[in-house]
Amino acid sequence: LFESLHPVRRSFRAFWQLARLAPFPDLNLAMSLVAMNAYLLTHGYPLVSPGSADSKLLRRVVAAEPPCEIRALERRLLSRAAG
């Protein structure tokens, strides 16, 4: 499934896996965001900078099943790519 996903959605999956596997509870989300952004950059996409409301969203994403999409972040990437 991973290989068939769009690179942006692959970055979300990588974020999810790292956040769940990382051994440092205080830094899991932060380090996973760094890894997700590195993946996005290597595939020609802009960085996703977390907003104030993203903490709750990302914690919900990590607690759920592996994501195929994170619409709030996808909208942000599309708006940055268009602008």
C-alpha positions as CSV (number, residue, x, y, z in Angstrom):
1,L,0.0,0.0,0.0
2,F,2.8,2.4,0.9
3,E,4.4,2.4,-2.6
4,S,1.0,3.0,-4.2
5,L,0.4,6.2,-2.2
6,H,1.1,9.7,-3.4
7,P,4.4,11.1,-2.0
8,V,2.5,13.5,0.3
9,R,0.4,10.7,1.7
10,R,3.5,8.6,2.1
11,S,5.0,11.3,4.2
12,F,2.0,11.2,6.5
13,R,2.4,7.4,6.9
14,A,6.1,7.9,7.7
15,F,5.1,10.6,10.2
16,W,2.6,8.2,11.8
17,Q,5.1,5.2,12.0
18,L,7.9,7.3,13.5
19,A,5.6,9.0,16.0
20,R,4.4,5.6,17.3
21,L,7.8,4.0,17.3
22,A,10.0,6.8,18.6
23,P,11.3,6.2,22.2
24,F,11.1,9.8,23.5
25,P,7.6,10.7,24.5
26,D,8.3,14.5,24.6
27,L,9.9,14.6,21.2
28,N,8.0,11.9,19.2
29,L,5.7,14.4,17.3
30,A,8.5,16.9,16.8
31,M,11.0,14.4,15.4
32,S,8.3,12.8,13.2
33,L,7.4,16.2,11.8
34,V,11.1,16.8,10.9
35,A,11.2,13.4,9.2
36,M,7.9,14.1,7.3
37,N,9.2,17.5,6.1
38,A,12.5,16.0,5.0
39,Y,10.6,13.4,3.0
40,L,8.4,16.2,1.5
41,L,11.4,18.3,0.6
42,T,13.2,15.4,-1.2
43,H,10.1,14.9,-3.3
44,G,9.8,18.6,-4.2
45,Y,7.0,19.7,-1.8
46,P,7.1,22.6,0.6
47,L,7.5,22.3,4.3
48,V,4.5,21.8,6.5
49,S,5.0,24.2,9.5
50,P,2.7,23.2,12.4
51,G,0.1,25.6,13.5
52,S,-1.3,26.1,17.0
53,A,-4.3,23.8,16.3
54,D,-2.1,21.0,14.9
55,S,-1.0,19.5,18.2
56,K,-4.5,18.1,18.9
57,L,-4.9,17.0,15.3
58,L,-1.5,15.2,15.2
59,R,-2.1,13.5,18.5
60,R,-5.4,12.2,17.2
61,V,-3.8,11.0,14.0
62,V,-1.1,9.2,15.9
63,A,-3.6,7.5,18.2
64,A,-5.7,6.2,15.2
65,E,-5.1,3.8,12.4
66,P,-2.3,4.6,9.9
67,P,-3.5,7.6,7.8
68,C,-3.9,7.6,4.1
69,E,-4.6,11.3,4.2
70,I,-4.6,14.2,6.6
71,R,-6.8,16.7,4.9
72,A,-5.9,19.8,7.0
73,L,-2.2,19.3,6.1
74,E,-3.0,18.5,2.4
75,R,-5.0,21.7,2.1
76,R,-2.1,23.7,3.5
77,L,0.4,22.1,1.1
78,L,-1.9,22.8,-1.9
79,S,-2.4,26.5,-0.8
80,R,1.4,26.9,-0.5
81,A,2.1,25.2,-3.8
82,A,-0.5,27.4,-5.6
83,G,0.7,30.7,-3.9
